[in-house]
């Protein structure tokens, strides 16, 4: 009886891994088709971002919490974006450091008696400032309430119909705004569009703009480069043509302000406010039978600094997992709805089975196989076969991410860089991936136990601010 | 559990390594399948890796060749745009014609007027016109590059080659073709495109606005009025925003009729925008009436139109709107008050006493703070 049980368990885990990776490969194939067609359609303008002269004005919302090291450079870089009409609204979310003082001095801020709408709720605003040097820069100083709360204040302060949420520790490519607005120009149903987030560690940044992409010396950062390529270039690109993108990164996303206000803005009781908002937008539009599109685009790029130490990275991954769990559970009715569409019937179950519960199943799989092997219930060959399939699929998926990168934008064009990324795609499966699984399971536990969890301190080099 | 289909293949098991292989290969069917899967994965991964490296190498080489090509031709393009005399140029191989057109398109993007004309002549002198027309028969990428080139050439004789593409299934190709037609003959293009826009839901409004902007008011006015008069209400509601690209003088009768006889919110907003542009004092009564419309979008446009022709004594008309339930209307009203002829911060401060609504006071304070010193 025991033998039967273990045999079936072995079979179950191997099949789960095959299914998981098979689905990823399918998504990969979809991404490749989508990317090829996207690049073909962009042939008209090539590397030059299209400019029609009818681009709608955009409010860039930049929540900032303890960003004194980088805020100066980030705001400067935003002010220099290539876009006909935009404003920058920095929301100082009760920073304990000198963020506001740095902004006041650098941009010659003066108090501005501006009434804020209360379309969405947020913590009290302590002051509103405008720059004497830049007519399109305003700063909202408010009590600390978290990123989502700060974005809600920004939505109320925004003067334009589209808003772009960006992280204060990220920098946009100069033409990113012009590129990410394209879906809004091409299809009136578009309510949100997200771009690609890439790792800036190891790249040369000057004056708030990335001059040259490069690989970081830190191995954790290198692993994350492969991970981000995989997550964005096929994780999201594959879902976009089906209108089933469930995540638009909080670091860079463009939204229709009225639609976001219609769903109540960002929720402040989740750590995954970016995903939660997108899933809620899907649900709202589907329930109300309003035609809509949520798009992901590969070429608008946002560069961000990734953690280079295990503690910060682990906390970040646990938080992401918890955010994912909160978003999926809160909208469990989406897949059950008669109007769930691809977002509800395909993307939601995929995310639930492979991203939400995936780490748990993966961990149980590893523990079962290794413990079973130690106790003699699992044969050496079964263990080897399991590890070969699990690791082999992982490597293949990462390498496919690199293939998509080579087919499209070739940011890492040097052969040496490519070979190093290959090495990372292989090595990440021996330790890093398993560590990630542990962090994600911790995130699941935090979600399940409803433990009070704060964001923790994000260690940053602050090199950009220099 | 014997499964012959999954037995060790002959080519492998009869090789010099079979004993080692068979000793390692598990007997169990599932495990055997897993081993084969892992091997297949390893092989695919290796192939993908080699493919990526080859692809990277090929594209790097292509990029270098392209760079050399661009460097060789850059002086030619520079001279072409500056001088009427055809400059010397390096030989153009058949395989390089596509790159040439791409580079030519990119150069044209920066140029205007006579420089653009000279570039057009250079392309024609090289005998590439037929090649560019041939690109329209190709796939999406070729078509888009060809259409861009023809847009810069703006030769009405290419009309017949481009026109069929405006009905292309792809919105991107059809809109690129539309842009090219507008460049050739704006009036004729608008006569064709605006009626077509009533059936093409995939032509987004911003792209249509861009076409109208490119065509100019003279070309847009007659066809848009014809479309608005004849179209079904749903189509009219969608396209009425294009009225802002029409000549206000000619669009005014339609706009006045809408404001007098009633229309949808979108129609009234478009009508008010038109009257705002026109700035005719005879429309004042209509505009004042629209200030009380139930739709906040209409009230907002009405404030804009009223602001255009407001007099110093018009504060009384605007003051009640500071208590409007719409945040946007209150802000626009405050801005309109600040823009009244002769308005000064001191005068507006005095007006504050007459405003009983707290939110209205906030709006007015903000407008006062934003008044130029």
Boltz contact constraints between the chains, C-beta under 6 A:
constraints:
  - contact:
      token1: [A, 11]
      token2: [B, 30]
      max_distance: 6.0
  - contact:
      token1: [A, 14]
      token2: [B, 34]
      max_distance: 6.0
  - contact:
      token1: [A, 40]
      token2: [B, 140]
      max_distance: 6.0
  - contact:
      token1: [A, 40]
      token2: [B, 141]
      max_distance: 6.0
  - contact:
      token1: [A, 41]
      token2: [B, 172]
      max_distance: 6.0
  - contact:
      token1: [A, 43]
      token2: [B, 141]
      max_distance: 6.0
  - contact:
      token1: [A, 43]
      token2: [B, 144]
      max_distance: 6.0
  - contact:
      token1: [A, 44]
      token2: [B, 144]
      max_distance: 6.0
  - contact:
      token1: [A, 44]
      token2: [B, 148]
      max_distance: 6.0
  - contact:
      token1: [A, 52]
      token2: [B, 210]
      max_distance: 6.0
  - contact:
      token1: [A, 53]
      token2: [B, 213]
      max_distance: 6.0
  - contact:
      token1: [A, 54]
      token2: [B, 206]
      max_distance: 6.0
  - contact:
      token1: [A, 54]
      token2: [B, 209]
      max_distance: 6.0
  - contact:
      token1: [A, 54]
      token2: [B, 210]
      max_distance: 6.0
  - contact:
      token1: [A, 112]
      token2: [B, 369]
      max_distance: 6.0
  - contact:
      token1: [A, 113]
      token2: [B, 365]
      max_distance: 6.0
  - contact:
      token1: [A, 113]
      token2: [B, 366]
      max_distance: 6.0
  - contact:
      token1: [A, 113]
      token2: [B, 369]
      max_distance: 6.0
  - contact:
      token1: [A, 114]
      token2: [B, 366]
      max_distance: 6.0
  - contact:
      token1: [A, 115]
      token2: [B, 362]
      max_distance: 6.0
  - contact:
      token1: [A, 115]
      token2: [B, 363]
      max_distance: 6.0
  - contact:
      token1: [A, 115]
      token2: [B, 366]
      max_distance: 6.0
  - contact:
      token1: [A, 117]
      token2: [B, 327]
      max_distance: 6.0
  - contact:
      token1: [A, 185]
      token2: [B, 206]
      max_distance: 6.0
  - contact:
      token1: [A, 186]
      token2: [B, 204]
      max_distance: 6.0
  - contact:
      token1: [A, 187]
      token2: [B, 204]
      max_distance: 6.0
  - contact:
      token1: [A, 188]
      token2: [B, 204]
      max_distance: 6.0
  - contact:
      token1: [A, 188]
      token2: [B, 205]
      max_distance: 6.0
  - contact:
      token1: [A, 381]
      token2: [B, 26]
      max_distance: 6.0
  - contact:
      token1: [A, 381]
      token2: [B, 31]
      max_distance: 6.0
  - contact:
      token1: [A, 382]
      token2: [B, 31]
      max_distance: 6.0
  - contact:
      token1: [A, 385]
      token2: [B, 31]
      max_distance: 6.0
  - contact:
      token1: [A, 385]
      token2: [B, 34]
      max_distance: 6.0
  - contact:
      token1: [A, 385]
      token2: [B, 35]
      max_distance: 6.0
  - contact:
      token1: [A, 388]
      token2: [B, 38]
      max_distance: 6.0
  - contact:
      token1: [A, 389]
      token2: [B, 34]
      max_distance: 6.0
  - contact:
      token1: [A, 389]
      token2: [B, 37]
      max_distance: 6.0
  - contact:
      token1: [A, 389]
      token2: [B, 38]
      max_distance: 6.0
  - contact:
      token1: [A, 392]
      token2: [B, 38]
      max_distance: 6.0
  - contact:
      token1: [A, 392]
      token2: [B, 41]
      max_distance: 6.0
  - contact:
      token1: [A, 392]
      token2: [B, 42]
      max_distance: 6.0
  - contact:
      token1: [A, 395]
      token2: [B, 45]
      max_distance: 6.0
  - contact:
      token1: [A, 396]
      token2: [B, 41]
      max_distance: 6.0
  - contact:
      token1: [A, 396]
      token2: [B, 44]
      max_distance: 6.0
  - contact:
      token1: [A, 396]
      token2: [B, 45]
      max_distance: 6.0
  - contact:
      token1: [A, 399]
      token2: [B, 45]
      max_distance: 6.0
  - contact:
      token1: [A, 399]
      token2: [B, 48]
      max_distance: 6.0
  - contact:
      token1: [A, 399]
      token2: [B, 49]
      max_distance: 6.0
  - contact:
      token1: [A, 402]
      token2: [B, 52]
      max_distance: 6.0
  - contact:
      token1: [A, 403]
      token2: [B, 48]
      max_distance: 6.0
  - contact:
      token1: [A, 403]
      token2: [B, 52]
      max_distance: 6.0
  - contact:
      token1: [A, 406]
      token2: [B, 52]
      max_distance: 6.0
  - contact:
      token1: [A, 406]
      token2: [B, 55]
      max_distance: 6.0
  - contact:
      token1: [A, 406]
      token2: [B, 56]
      max_distance: 6.0
  - contact:
      token1: [A, 418]
      token2: [B, 56]
      max_distance: 6.0
  - contact:
      token1: [A, 422]
      token2: [B, 49]
      max_distance: 6.0
